Amino acid sequence: MTSTKKTYTAPDGVTWNVIVQSPGSSNAMIVFRHPNGDSSRFDRYNWIISRGPESRSVTARLDTRKILEGLDAGTIMRLFQRSMPVSRKDPLKGPEPVRGD
């Protein structure tokens, strides 16, 4: 039996937990959880698209365990490189400074 927990170590040395969420009939969200665990502010996400037989049925759902088991290190790296932040920048800090030149 293979492990259902995977991690990804980014080039900066941070080790992210890799989780599969929100499975649909043809896609699922891959979430990269930041190790500090205090907030989801640092978490990142990306989507995978499945072209399997379940993608033709609107009532089917992808199996999150199978998706995670099927992700190899290269795929996880590419998903992370193209991932997006879960949260936007902190609104309490105010707007980013604008250069006047």
N, C-alpha and C positions, 0 to 999 in steps of 0.2 A: 504494500500500500504506500502511495506517495504522500508526502506532506501537503496539507491544504493551506499552509502558511508560507508565504514567500516574501522575500525582502529584496530591495534594490539599493546598492551603495552608489551614490552619486559621485562625480569627480571631486566634489568638495569634501568628501568623507562622511557625509550624512547618510545614515542607513534608514531607508523608508520602508514601512510595512505596505505590502501590496494587497489590496482587497478588491473583490468583485462585488458590485452593487447594482441594483435596479435592472435586473435582466428582463429583456423583452423577447419577442419571438425572433428578432434578427440582430439585436445589439445588447451591449451591457457596458456599464460604466466601470472603468478601472480607476480606483482611488489610491493615491499614494499618501499615506498618513505619515505626517511628520513625527519624529520620535519624542518630541517634548510632551505631547499628549495634553497640554493645558488648553489648547484651543484648536479649532479647525482652520484658523487663519492662515497657517502655513501649508495646509494640505493642498494637493494638486490632483487633477483628474484628466482622463482621456476616455475615448470611446473605442470599442472594438465592434466591427460589423461581421456578422456570421452569414455565410451563404449556404448553410446546411439545410436539411429538409424542414426543420422546424421554422425556418424563416418564411415559409410559404403558408403558415397557419397563424392567423391572428390570435388564436387562443393558446398557442404553445409558449413555453418559457424556456430559455436557455438554462442549463444547469450550471450554477456558479462554481461548484466544485470542479466540474469538468473543464470549464473555461480556465480556471486558475491552474489546474494541473497541466493544461495544454500550453501555457505561456512559458517559453524558454527565456534564457537570460538576454538573448539578442532582441527578442520582441519586447520584453519589459524595458530594456534600455531605450529602444526607439519610441515606445509609448511615453516614457518619462521625458525624453528630449522634446516631444511635441505636446506635453501636457500643459494645462492651464491652471492658474490659481483658483481655488474654490472661493476664496473671498477677495474682495477688492481692497485697495489700499485703505489705510485707516482714515476715516473721514474726519476724525477729531484733530488731526494734525493740520488741517487746512489745505488749501490748494498748493500744488507744486509751484515753486518759483518760476517765473517766466523771464527768459533772457531778453534784454531790451535792445539787442543789436541787430 
